[in-house]
Amino acid sequence: MRTVRLQSLPMADSSSAGDALTADRPKDERLASMAPDELRAAMRTLGYRTQNDLAHAIGVSRSAVSLWLEGKVGVPRPVAMLLRMLVAAQRRAF
C-alpha cells in the first residue's frame, strides 16, 4: 500500500465578505472548475478509458460525466480539485 501526501489548500477568511476575498488574494487555479479538455486529459492520465470508469471511481452517474465532457455543465469544484490532486500525486510517484 502506498501513502500519498496531498498539499493543503488555503482556507478562506470567514471574516471577509464577498468580492473582498478574491480581490486581496491571487486566484488559486486548483480551486477553479475544470474545462472539458482538462477533464479528458485527467481521465487519460489517471487511466480511465470510459465515462463509466470515471463515474464509478468518483461516485457520480455516467450522464454527469458526459455533461461535463460536452461542456454543458461545469465540473463541480470538489471533483476538479480531487482529480487535480490525483494527477499531481501520480506525477510525483514517478
Secondary structure, 3 states (H helix, E strand, C coil): CCCCCCCCCCCCCCCCCCHHHHHHCCCCHHHCCCCHHHHHHHHHHHCCCCHHHHHHHHCCCHHHHHHHHHCCCCCCHHHHHHHHHHHHHHHHHC
